[in-house]
């Protein structure tokens, strides 16, 4: 607590202040009447050696203002750096998340790419397989078309002045009776061989095939399917011998192409054996017909010509020609 000291002032005395632990004193100086200073009383704050340890607020602020300012600035700068650090950390985490997401998306795209590549390869393999299968089917189709052509084509033989188309089948094999039934369904019958030229022509087909000759009615009496008896035969060596596994049952005739002499190829065989067969359909063209000899080469229809013999009366003509006609109704 401040102490009040009353004394005569010594104006020549110097006062020294030591800023240690000091008590604050208030000195009241009364000036005598002999030395008045404008009639005023002065009051002075004095700090002694044992005054209070803290200076006045004004003095402390003056002494520490630069340091405090630096401290405050550094604190502010630290806070700003901390904020920037936090922002960068947050941005880094966001970038890391984006990177992870992109990596995951890349892996998914890679997986999809691999799957599509695998699927493409499988489709390519399927395409190649289907292409090969298509080519095989095309080859089979071509072969069947050729076979069909062989079955339906006209292999022409000459029987006197009559041209007779012959149908063959090298794809299917049937018994003699089944083969004949197939021919009958085509409006034909098993082939009848009446000449050496016809025998040679049929041998050139390179088929082991049934022909229309049998002795199933009377053993040893060979007849054609039209009921006529065999006149000239083209038997292989030692044939017919009727010497199959079951003796006495070789009643039908095949033409056997694995022979050296084309006019020695017939063999009697069991009628129940499956072979190819050759059909023959008789046609009744008169001499040199069909000739397609019209002015435009379009003689695509046939007529019966009354001025010819009954079995040699067909003639090809233009389908635009105006003629009589004959109808048939199937019952």
MIVEXTI-472380 format. One record per residue (C-alpha): residue number from 1; chain; x, y, z. Coordinates in Angstrom, 2 decimals, decimal comma. Example, Ala and Ser with C-alpha at 12.3 -4.5 7.8 and 13.67 -1.06 7.14 Angstrom:
<sites>
   num   chaine         u         v         w
     1        A     12,30     -4,50      7,80
     2        A     13,67     -1,06      7,14
</sites>
This chain:
<sites>
   num   chaine         u         v         w
     1        A      0,00      0,00      0,00
     2        A      1,44      3,44     -0,89
     3        A      3,00      5,40      1,95
     4        A      2,83      9,23      2,25
     5        A      6,06     10,92      3,24
     6        A      6,14     14,55      4,29
     7        A      9,51     16,17      3,95
     8        A     11,30     19,16      2,72
     9        A     12,30     18,64     -0,83
    10        A     15,93     18,75     -1,79
    11        A     15,78     20,01     -5,26
    12        A     19,43     19,33     -5,88
    13        A     19,25     15,64     -4,98
    14        A     19,09     13,14     -7,81
    15        A     16,67     10,28     -7,58
    16        A     17,70      6,85     -8,90
    17        A     15,12      4,22     -9,77
    18        A     15,87      0,54     -9,60
    19        A     13,34     -1,64    -11,36
    20        A     13,56     -4,51     -8,97
    21        A     11,02     -5,51     -6,48
    22        A      9,87     -2,09     -5,41
    23        A      7,00     -0,65     -3,46
    24        A      5,28      2,13     -5,10
    25        A      5,28      5,29     -3,05
    26        A      3,56      8,55     -3,52
    27        A      5,57     11,48     -2,29
    28        A      3,66     14,63     -1,47
    29        A      5,86     17,61     -1,50
    30        A      4,77     20,80      0,16
    31        A      6,60     23,78     -1,03
    32        A      7,28     26,51      1,60
    33        A      6,02     29,97      1,24
    34        A      9,51     31,19      0,51
    35        A      9,78     29,15     -2,62
    36        A      6,35     29,05     -4,06
    37        A      5,81     27,52     -7,58
    38        A      2,88     29,38     -8,83
    39        A      0,98     28,41     -5,69
    40        A      0,76     24,79     -6,74
    41        A      1,23     21,55     -4,87
    42        A      3,08     18,78     -6,85
    43        A      2,43     15,13     -6,45
    44        A      5,02     12,68     -7,81
    45        A      4,97      8,97     -8,14
    46        A      8,17      7,54     -6,86
    47        A      9,44      4,11     -7,20
    48        A     11,82      2,91     -4,56
    49        A     14,04     -0,11     -4,47
    50        A     11,34     -2,18     -2,85
    51        A      8,40     -1,03     -4,93
    52        A      5,93     -3,48     -6,53
    53        A      7,45     -6,09     -8,98
    54        A      5,21     -5,12    -11,85
    55        A      5,51     -1,87    -13,69
    56        A      2,46      0,04    -14,63
    57        A      0,31     -1,23    -17,44
    58        A      1,58      1,41    -19,77
    59        A      5,24      0,60    -19,19
    60        A      4,71     -3,22    -19,60
    61        A      2,81     -2,72    -22,89
    62        A      5,59     -0,49    -24,17
    63        A      8,30     -3,01    -23,27
    64        A      6,65     -6,18    -24,84
    65        A      4,69     -4,84    -27,81
    66        A      7,22     -5,92    -30,58
    67        A      7,62     -9,44    -29,16
    68        A      3,89     -9,86    -28,68
    69        A      3,29     -8,67    -32,21
    70        A      5,82    -11,16    -33,56
    71        A      4,25    -13,86    -31,47
    72        A      0,80    -12,96    -32,68
    73        A      1,98    -12,87    -36,30
    74        A      3,71    -16,23    -35,96
    75        A      0,62    -17,68    -34,32
    76        A     -1,52    -16,34    -37,13
    77        A      0,94    -17,65    -39,72
    78        A      1,00    -21,03    -37,96
    79        A     -2,80    -21,13    -38,01
    80        A     -2,79    -20,26    -41,69
    81        A     -0,20    -22,96    -42,39
    82        A     -2,26    -25,40    -40,34
    83        A     -5,31    -24,47    -42,36
    84        A     -3,37    -24,92    -45,61
    85        A     -2,04    -28,23    -44,34
    86        A     -5,54    -29,39    -43,48
    87        A     -6,81    -28,28    -46,88
    88        A     -3,95    -30,02    -48,66
    89        A     -4,51    -33,14    -46,58
    90        A     -8,18    -33,08    -47,46
    91        A     -7,36    -32,49    -51,12
    92        A     -4,81    -35,31    -51,00
    93        A     -7,43    -37,65    -49,51
    94        A     -9,89    -36,63    -52,22
    95        A     -7,27    -37,25    -54,89
    96        A     -6,44    -40,60    -53,30
    97        A    -10,14    -41,50    -53,34
    98        A    -10,39    -40,40    -56,98
    99        A     -7,29    -42,41    -57,79
   100        A     -8,73    -45,47    -56,04
   101        A    -12,04    -45,04    -57,88
   102        A    -10,28    -44,64    -61,22
   103        A     -8,10    -47,67    -60,48
   104        A    -11,20    -49,67    -59,64
   105        A    -12,97    -48,44    -62,78
   106        A     -9,86    -49,24    -64,84
   107        A     -9,81    -52,77    -63,40
   108        A    -13,50    -53,18    -64,18
   109        A    -12,94    -51,94    -67,74
   110        A     -9,97    -54,28    -68,06
   111        A    -12,14    -57,16    -66,89
   112        A    -14,85    -56,18    -69,36
   113        A    -12,24    -55,89    -72,10
   114        A    -10,87    -59,33    -71,25
   115        A    -14,38    -60,79    -71,23
   116        A    -15,21    -59,16    -74,56
   117        A    -11,93    -60,36    -76,00
   118        A    -12,68    -63,88    -74,80
   119        A    -16,21    -63,67    -76,19
   120        A    -14,85    -62,34    -79,47
   121        A    -12,41    -65,24    -79,67
   122        A    -15,20    -67,69    -78,91
   123        A    -17,37    -66,09    -81,59
   124        A    -14,44    -66,20    -84,00
   125        A    -13,97    -69,88    -83,23
   126        A    -17,71    -70,47    -83,66
   127        A    -17,59    -68,53    -86,92
   128        A    -14,69    -70,63    -88,19
   129        A    -16,46    -73,83    -87,12
   130        A    -19,71    -72,72    -88,72
   131        A    -17,84    -71,73    -91,86
   132        A    -16,23    -75,17    -92,01
   133        A    -19,59    -76,78    -91,33
   134        A    -21,20    -74,63    -94,01
   135        A    -18,49    -75,64    -96,46
   136        A    -18,99    -79,28    -95,55
   137        A    -22,74    -78,89    -95,97
   138        A    -22,17    -77,11    -99,27
   139        A    -19,96    -79,96   -100,40
   140        A    -22,59    -82,47    -99,26
   141        A    -25,25    -80,43   -101,01
   142        A    -23,21    -80,34   -104,19
   143        A    -22,64    -84,07   -103,96
   144        A    -26,33    -84,69   -103,36
   145        A    -27,22    -82,37   -106,21
   146        A    -24,83    -84,27   -108,42
   147        A    -26,30    -87,52   -107,13
   148        A    -29,75    -86,21   -107,80
   149        A    -28,58    -85,35   -111,27
   150        A    -27,32    -88,88   -111,63
   151        A    -30,65    -90,23   -110,46
   152        A    -32,71    -87,92   -112,62
   153        A    -30,35    -87,38   -115,54
   154        A    -31,00    -88,95   -118,88
   155        A    -28,30    -91,47   -119,67
   156        A    -29,44    -92,21   -123,15
   157        A    -29,19    -95,66   -124,73
   158        A    -30,28    -96,67   -128,18
   159        A    -32,83    -99,43   -128,58
   160        A    -33,32    -99,58   -132,31
   161        A    -34,51    -96,05   -133,00
   162        A    -35,85    -95,51   -129,47
   163        A    -33,92    -93,32   -127,02
   164        A    -34,39    -94,46   -123,46
   165        A    -33,35    -92,31   -120,43
   166        A    -31,90    -94,30   -117,56
   167        A    -32,03    -93,18   -113,90
   168        A    -29,47    -94,38   -111,38
   169        A    -28,87    -94,08   -107,64
   170        A    -25,40    -94,44   -106,13
   171        A    -26,30    -92,96   -102,74
   172        A    -28,98    -95,38   -101,55
   173        A    -28,97    -99,15   -101,33
   174        A    -32,06   -101,35   -101,32
   175        A    -33,18   -104,89   -101,95
   176        A    -34,15   -105,92   -105,48
   177        A    -37,89   -105,65   -104,73
   178        A    -37,48   -102,27   -102,97
   179        A    -35,39   -101,00   -105,86
   180        A    -37,99   -102,05   -108,38
   181        A    -40,73   -100,40   -106,32
   182        A    -38,77    -97,15   -106,34
   183        A    -38,48    -97,32   -110,13
   184        A    -42,22    -98,02   -110,49
   185        A    -43,01    -94,99   -108,31
   186        A    -40,98    -92,93   -110,77
   187        A    -43,03    -94,26   -113,69
   188        A    -40,14    -96,49   -114,70
   189        A    -38,81   -100,00   -113,98
   190        A    -35,48   -101,70   -113,38
   191        A    -33,33   -101,41   -116,47
   192        A    -33,55   -103,95   -119,29
   193        A    -30,27   -104,40   -121,19
   194        A    -30,83   -105,28   -124,83
   195        A    -27,48   -104,52   -126,45
   196        A    -23,73   -104,64   -125,98
   197        A    -23,54   -100,83   -126,26
   198        A    -26,11   -100,42   -123,52
   199        A    -24,20   -102,90   -121,31
   200        A    -20,96   -100,98   -121,86
   201        A    -22,67    -97,67   -121,11
   202        A    -24,09    -98,95   -117,82
   203        A    -20,75   -100,47   -116,83
   204        A    -19,20    -97,00   -117,18
   205        A    -21,37    -95,82   -114,26
   206        A    -19,04    -97,76   -111,93
   207        A    -21,89    -99,10   -109,84
   208        A    -22,71   -102,43   -108,33
   209        A    -26,44   -102,16   -109,01
   210        A    -29,57   -104,20   -109,52
   211        A    -30,90   -104,65   -113,06
   212        A    -34,34   -105,88   -114,11
   213        A    -33,49   -109,57   -114,52
   214        A    -34,63   -112,44   -112,25
   215        A    -35,35   -116,20   -112,20
   216        A    -37,45   -115,97   -109,04
   217        A    -40,49   -117,46   -110,83
   218        A    -38,74   -120,47   -112,36
   219        A    -35,22   -121,36   -111,31
   220        A    -32,84   -121,07   -114,25
   221        A    -35,35   -119,27   -116,45
   222        A    -34,19   -115,66   -116,57
   223        A    -36,77   -113,06   -117,47
   224        A    -36,80   -109,29   -117,61
   225        A    -39,26   -107,24   -115,61
   226        A    -41,39   -106,69   -118,72
   227        A    -41,89   -110,48   -118,96
   228        A    -39,57   -111,05   -121,94
   229        A    -37,00   -113,83   -121,72
   230        A    -33,29   -113,18   -121,64
   231        A    -31,76   -113,45   -125,11
   232        A    -28,19   -112,30   -124,59
   233        A    -26,51   -112,22   -121,20
   234        A    -23,33   -110,47   -120,05
   235        A    -22,43   -112,78   -117,22
   236        A    -19,17   -112,67   -115,36
   237        A    -16,94   -115,74   -115,35
   238        A    -18,72   -118,72   -113,77
   239        A    -22,02   -116,87   -113,46
   240        A    -24,83   -117,44   -112,75
   241        A    -23,88   -120,05   -110,16
   242        A    -26,68   -119,77   -107,57
   243        A    -24,02   -120,50   -104,98
   244        A    -24,60   -118,00   -102,25
   245        A    -24,37   -118,70    -98,54
   246        A    -27,77   -120,37    -98,82
   247        A    -27,61   -122,39   -102,01
   248        A    -30,46   -121,92   -104,43
   249        A    -31,49   -118,40   -103,35
   250        A    -29,52   -116,20   -105,80
   251        A    -32,49   -115,25   -107,99
   252        A    -31,76   -111,59   -108,88
   253        A    -29,06   -110,06   -111,07
   254        A    -26,64   -107,22   -110,40
   255        A    -24,19   -105,51   -112,69
   256        A    -20,80   -105,72   -110,98
   257        A    -18,38   -103,03   -112,09
   258        A    -15,19   -104,44   -110,51
   259        A    -14,47   -106,52   -113,56
   260        A    -11,97   -106,15   -116,37
   261        A    -14,31   -106,85   -119,25
   262        A    -17,30   -104,44   -119,42
   263        A    -19,45   -107,06   -121,14
   264        A    -18,79   -109,75   -118,53
   265        A    -20,10   -108,14   -115,35
   266        A    -23,41   -109,79   -114,40
   267        A    -23,70   -111,76   -111,17
   268        A    -26,67   -113,53   -109,60
   269        A    -27,18   -112,56   -105,95
   270        A    -29,71   -112,96   -103,16
   271        A    -32,67   -110,67   -103,83
   272        A    -32,64   -109,47   -100,22
   273        A    -29,14   -107,96   -100,52
   274        A    -28,93   -104,17   -100,49
   275        A    -27,43   -102,66   -103,64
   276        A    -27,72    -99,56   -105,77
   277        A    -30,16    -99,83   -108,62
   278        A    -30,72    -98,52   -112,13
   279        A    -34,14    -97,45   -113,36
   280        A    -35,25    -97,20   -116,96
   281        A    -38,15    -95,23   -118,31
   282        A    -39,24    -95,96   -121,83
   283        A    -39,92    -93,06   -124,18
   284        A    -41,39    -93,24   -127,67
   285        A    -39,63    -90,62   -129,75
   286        A    -39,61    -91,14   -133,45
   287        A    -36,39    -90,96   -135,42
   288        A    -33,99    -88,14   -134,51
   289        A    -36,29    -86,72   -131,87
   290        A    -36,12    -84,72   -129,70
   291        A    -34,05    -82,32   -131,80
   292        A    -35,10    -78,85   -130,54
   293        A    -34,94    -77,82   -134,16
   294        A    -37,49    -75,03   -134,11
   295        A    -36,54    -71,58   -135,47
   296        A    -36,04    -70,18   -131,97
   297        A    -34,72    -73,35   -130,33
   298        A    -37,56    -73,47   -127,84
   299        A    -39,13    -76,87   -128,54
   300        A    -39,80    -77,63   -124,88
   301        A    -43,09    -79,55   -125,16
   302        A    -43,93    -82,98   -126,67
   303        A    -46,71    -84,13   -128,98
   304        A    -47,88    -87,50   -130,24
   305        A    -47,51    -87,40   -133,99
   306        A    -50,22    -89,32   -135,78
   307        A    -48,13    -90,04   -138,86
   308        A    -45,67    -92,26   -136,97
   309        A    -45,73    -95,82   -135,64
   310        A    -47,44    -96,33   -132,24
   311        A    -44,16    -96,78   -130,33
   312        A    -42,24    -94,14   -132,25
   313        A    -44,55    -91,16   -132,31
   314        A    -43,22    -88,49   -129,97
   315        A    -41,95    -85,19   -131,28
   316        A    -40,75    -82,06   -129,50
   317        A    -42,42    -78,77   -130,45
   318        A    -42,74    -75,21   -129,33
   319        A    -45,12    -74,92   -126,40
   320        A    -46,87    -72,06   -128,20
   321        A    -48,05    -74,37   -130,99
   322        A    -51,80    -74,91   -131,09
   323        A    -52,70    -78,62   -131,06
   324        A    -55,27    -80,99   -129,68
   325        A    -54,65    -82,38   -126,23
   326        A    -55,33    -85,48   -124,15
   327        A    -56,43    -85,37   -120,50
   328        A    -56,01    -88,07   -117,87
   329        A    -57,84    -88,38   -114,59
   330        A    -56,42    -90,59   -111,87
   331        A    -58,96    -92,69   -109,98
</sites>
